[in-house]
């Protein structure tokens, strides 16, 4: 299981990239991510995805919104939905 979790994390890092649609006022983005959770003697892989939009506030600042979903890869685990 740890080999799978490591492979998932590396693959997710390689896939995370901004979306192609872009204009002067901001930028859409999408990402896929993976990881591993550890709790005492238990470890399991996680997988998630997010989409968002970043608003350009000048040369040194931006603000954005994001919707994400993450899941621990075990049977019966729910998808956790988040917004920022």
Secondary structure as UniProt FT lines:
FT   HELIX           2..15
FT   STRAND          17..23
FT   TURN            24..25
FT   STRAND          26..39
FT   TURN            40..41
FT   STRAND          42..56
FT   STRAND          62..72
FT   TURN            75..76
FT   STRAND          79..83
//
